[in-house]
Amino acid sequence: MSIEIRNVTHIYMEKTPYEKMALDDVSLTIEEGSFTAIAGHTGSGKSTLMQHINGLLTPDKGMVHIDGIDINKKNKASFTARRSVGLVFQYPEQQLFEETVSKDIAFGPKNFGLSEDEIKERVKDAMEFVELDYEEYKDKSPFELSGGQMRRVAIAGIIALKPKYLVLDEPTAGLDPQLKANLLNKIKKLHSKEKMTIIMVSHNMDDIAKLADKVAVMNHGKLMIYDKPDKVFANRQIIKDAGLLEPEVMQLLQKIKDKGLDVNVNVLNKNDALKEILTSLRKRGIKC
Ligand SMILES: Nc1ncnc2c1ncn2[C@@H]1O[C@H](COP(=O)(O)OP(=O)(O)OP(=O)(O)O)[C@@H](O)[C@H]1O
């Protein structure tokens, strides 16, 4: 069982002056049970790819199969296959709309036609999972919560659907370090304990190294590499080309290059990378 993305091309605003090829012949297979990270610079096509995985977008060329079913066909099997994917958008809290937390989380399960008892059970479980006390929060308006709590409500709404494949588009964007660590732990638990297949967009190489067993790197709509994290990180050129080093490290490397020098960086963490650059320059007798 897997998600198969075959030769997918997506062009926004085709045949207009704003035409943009967001995905260019992308193929990858995401195996059930895996934890896949999708990395790449801003505008490289990550969100577009995520929206193809749950059928929100239709490929201009190519196809997406989930567990062997073409999800872009208009039939019952394709509808069911699309439902096995839960997509958490970037800044999902912007999509909350119901008047209470419990109604918002119940929205998806209700659409699935589940019984009232089952819906209540799922809302409770999902709230417990994201550590929001059911009794305390169920009747609150989502809009009186903090940003981090709103994000948790939005994620609970998808978890309550119990998707087989959970797609998260930069789930920790804009969260403070504590909330971020907490959320990543939860996602890890969904993978290890609940056996969900996770596909997560992330810019953070340290998070990717800790969590993912496969990494796909996108660059200008193309899939550059799709492999185990150590194999991907060992490919320094792809990491550099895809803009995946910390901005400060990229800027320093550019300045060094402008002075006619070249330095290799073999670590991803910012502080270690900066130390490595300084050591390398000092070894060459350059005072810095
Ligand atoms: N609805 C749209 N209409 C036109 N162009 C779009 C649309 N959505 C995205 N694009 C363009 O397609 C390209 C890929 O965008 P996408 O959002 O998939 O990239 P991304 O890697 O997710 O970026 P980010 O990291 O900033 O979220 C970008 O050049 C973007 O400007």
The ligand as a Tripos MOL2 file, in Angstrom:
@<TRIPOS>MOLECULE
LIG
   31    33     1     0     0
SMALL
NO_CHARGES

@<TRIPOS>ATOM
      1 N1         -2.7710   29.6520   -6.7430 N.pl3     1 LIG1
      2 C1         -1.6570   29.9820   -7.3870 C.ar      1 LIG1
      3 N2         -1.6840   30.7110   -8.5150 N.ar      1 LIG1
      4 C2         -0.5620   31.0210   -9.1860 C.ar      1 LIG1
      5 N3          0.6760   30.6490   -8.8040 N.ar      1 LIG1
      6 C3          0.7680   29.9440   -7.6880 C.ar      1 LIG1
      7 C4         -0.3790   29.5710   -6.9150 C.ar      1 LIG1
      8 N4          0.0280   28.8490   -5.8420 N.ar      1 LIG1
      9 C5          1.3710   28.7780   -5.9250 C.ar      1 LIG1
     10 N5          1.8150   29.4250   -7.0270 N.ar      1 LIG1
     11 C6          3.2180   29.5350   -7.4720 C.3       1 LIG1
     12 O1          3.6980   28.2120   -7.7060 O.3       1 LIG1
     13 C7          5.0270   28.0670   -7.2110 C.3       1 LIG1
     14 C8          5.0610   26.9450   -6.1840 C.3       1 LIG1
     15 O2          4.2920   27.3620   -5.0620 O.3       1 LIG1
     16 P1          4.1280   26.4550   -3.7490 P.3       1 LIG1
     17 O3          3.2260   27.2010   -2.8250 O.co2     1 LIG1
     18 O4          3.7390   25.0930   -4.1400 O.co2     1 LIG1
     19 O5          5.6230   26.4530   -3.1830 O.3       1 LIG1
     20 P2          6.1670   26.0800   -1.7340 P.3       1 LIG1
     21 O6          7.4210   25.3140   -1.9410 O.co2     1 LIG1
     22 O7          5.0870   25.4100   -0.9500 O.co2     1 LIG1
     23 O8          6.4930   27.5050   -1.1130 O.3       1 LIG1
     24 P3          6.4700   27.9830    0.4410 P.3       1 LIG1
     25 O9          7.6250   27.2860    1.1150 O.co2     1 LIG1
     26 O10         6.6800   29.4470    0.3570 O.co2     1 LIG1
     27 O11         5.1340   27.5880    0.9900 O.co2     1 LIG1
     28 C9          5.4270   29.4270   -6.6400 C.3       1 LIG1
     29 O12         6.1440   30.1230   -7.6280 O.3       1 LIG1
     30 C10         4.1040   30.0970   -6.3660 C.3       1 LIG1
     31 O13         4.2070   31.5110   -6.4860 O.3       1 LIG1
@<TRIPOS>BOND
     1     1     2 1
     2     2     3 ar
     3     2     7 ar
     4     3     4 ar
     5     4     5 ar
     6     5     6 ar
     7     6     7 ar
     8     6    10 ar
     9     7     8 ar
    10     8     9 ar
    11     9    10 ar
    12    10    11 1
    13    11    12 1
    14    11    30 1
    15    12    13 1
    16    13    14 1
    17    13    28 1
    18    14    15 1
    19    15    16 1
    20    16    17 2
    21    16    18 1
    22    16    19 1
    23    19    20 1
    24    20    21 2
    25    20    22 1
    26    20    23 1
    27    23    24 1
    28    24    25 2
    29    24    26 1
    30    24    27 1
    31    28    29 1
    32    28    30 1
    33    30    31 1
@<TRIPOS>SUBSTRUCTURE
     1 LIG1         1 GROUP 0 **** ****
